[in-house]
């Protein structure tokens, strides 16, 4: 960066939250984790056919906008098969916050050494 020395703010926080907040504020590359999108339990016939987002109210907003509110009905679901066991659900990966904070601070220190 043109030989300029960029001054980094001094950090002396003790808690993990302070460490993570420092890293998040100082490095914009760390983006927020995306939340899982909400799913509708049952879509109407028209939205399911078009593979579009549907609301839980009938008629749904999409059908009203398209002028097909009179055909906005729920699809009859297939009954769940009896006797078939489903496998275990995948657990969400949880990060150890201390390790994450340590990696982030080391990355920042490495960037300082490069500059």
Backbone torsions as a table, in degrees:
resi	resn	phi	psi	omega
1	UNK	NA	63.8	175.4
2	UNK	58.2	23.3	178.6
3	UNK	73.1	10.4	-179.6
4	UNK	-82.7	143.5	175.9
5	UNK	-97.5	121.6	179.5
6	UNK	-94.0	123.7	-178.2
7	UNK	-79.9	125.6	178.0
8	UNK	-96.3	142.2	178.1
9	UNK	-66.2	147.0	179.9
10	UNK	-75.5	138.1	-178.2
11	UNK	-119.1	129.5	175.9
12	UNK	-139.8	31.2	-179.6
13	UNK	-72.6	152.0	-177.1
14	UNK	-106.4	-33.8	-174.7
15	UNK	-86.0	160.2	179.6
16	UNK	-64.0	-40.7	179.5
17	UNK	-60.8	-41.0	178.4
18	UNK	-64.0	-39.7	179.2
19	UNK	-62.8	-46.3	-178.6
20	UNK	-66.7	-40.1	177.8
21	UNK	-63.3	-38.7	177.9
22	UNK	-61.8	-46.7	-178.8
23	UNK	-64.6	-43.4	-178.8
24	UNK	-63.4	-40.9	-177.7
25	UNK	-70.5	-36.5	-173.6
26	UNK	-84.6	-22.8	-175.9
27	UNK	-126.7	105.5	-176.8
28	UNK	-70.5	-8.2	-179.1
29	UNK	-69.4	-22.0	179.2
30	UNK	-81.9	104.8	-177.5
31	UNK	-93.2	163.6	177.8
32	UNK	-67.8	146.9	177.9
33	UNK	-73.1	133.2	-178.4
34	UNK	-70.1	136.8	176.2
35	UNK	-79.5	150.0	177.9
36	UNK	-67.8	134.2	-177.6
37	UNK	-69.2	147.0	180.0
38	UNK	-79.4	140.1	-179.3
39	UNK	-110.1	147.5	177.3
40	UNK	-89.0	139.0	-179.6
41	UNK	-66.3	-37.6	-178.3
42	UNK	-148.3	126.2	177.9
43	UNK	-94.6	159.7	177.1
44	UNK	-77.4	169.9	-177.4
45	UNK	-57.8	-46.9	-175.0
46	UNK	-67.2	-44.5	-179.4
47	UNK	-67.6	-38.3	178.7
48	UNK	-65.2	-41.0	179.8
49	UNK	-64.6	-37.0	-179.2
50	UNK	-89.1	-2.9	-176.8
51	UNK	55.0	48.9	-179.1
52	UNK	-117.4	162.2	179.0
53	UNK	-65.9	139.6	-177.4
54	UNK	-132.1	149.2	177.7
55	UNK	-94.2	167.1	180.0
56	UNK	-81.9	-9.1	-179.7
57	UNK	-92.7	149.8	177.7
58	UNK	-120.1	132.7	-6.1
59	UNK	-70.4	147.3	-178.4
60	UNK	-76.7	164.0	-175.9
61	UNK	-61.7	-39.3	-178.9
62	UNK	-64.1	-42.6	179.2
63	UNK	-66.9	-36.6	177.0
64	UNK	-63.8	-44.8	-179.7
65	UNK	-64.3	-35.0	-179.4
66	UNK	-82.6	-8.8	-179.8
67	UNK	77.9	23.6	-179.3
68	UNK	-121.4	35.7	-177.1
69	UNK	-62.2	-28.1	-178.5
70	UNK	-69.5	-21.0	179.4
71	UNK	-101.0	8.0	-177.7
72	UNK	-82.6	93.4	178.7
73	UNK	-131.3	157.7	179.2
74	UNK	-72.6	148.1	176.0
75	UNK	-84.6	139.9	176.1
76	UNK	-74.2	124.7	-178.3
77	UNK	-82.6	150.6	175.1
78	UNK	-71.7	141.8	177.9
79	UNK	-69.8	147.5	179.0
80	UNK	-68.2	139.3	-179.9
81	UNK	-68.3	136.9	-177.6
82	UNK	-89.3	139.1	175.9
83	UNK	90.3	-6.0	178.7
84	UNK	-94.8	118.9	179.0
85	UNK	-88.2	136.5	176.5
86	UNK	-90.4	149.8	-179.1
87	UNK	-71.3	173.5	-179.9
88	UNK	-68.7	147.5	178.2
89	UNK	-74.1	148.1	176.9
90	UNK	-74.1	133.5	177.3
91	UNK	-81.1	144.1	176.3
92	UNK	-68.6	140.3	179.4
93	UNK	-72.3	123.5	178.0
94	UNK	-107.3	134.0	-179.3
95	UNK	-92.6	141.2	172.3
96	UNK	-75.7	116.3	-173.8
97	UNK	-62.2	-34.6	179.6
98	UNK	-65.3	-42.8	179.3
99	UNK	-65.3	-42.8	179.0
100	UNK	-61.6	-44.0	179.0
101	UNK	-63.9	-40.8	179.9
102	UNK	-63.9	-45.2	179.2
103	UNK	-62.3	-42.3	-179.0
104	UNK	-65.2	-42.4	179.4
105	UNK	-67.8	-36.7	177.1
106	UNK	-65.4	-36.9	177.4
107	UNK	-64.1	-42.7	178.1
108	UNK	-64.3	-41.9	178.2
109	UNK	-63.4	-39.2	178.6
110	UNK	-63.6	-41.3	178.2
111	UNK	-64.6	-36.4	178.0
112	UNK	-64.3	-39.5	-179.2
113	UNK	-68.3	-31.0	179.4
114	UNK	-70.3	-40.7	-178.0
115	UNK	-73.9	NA	NA
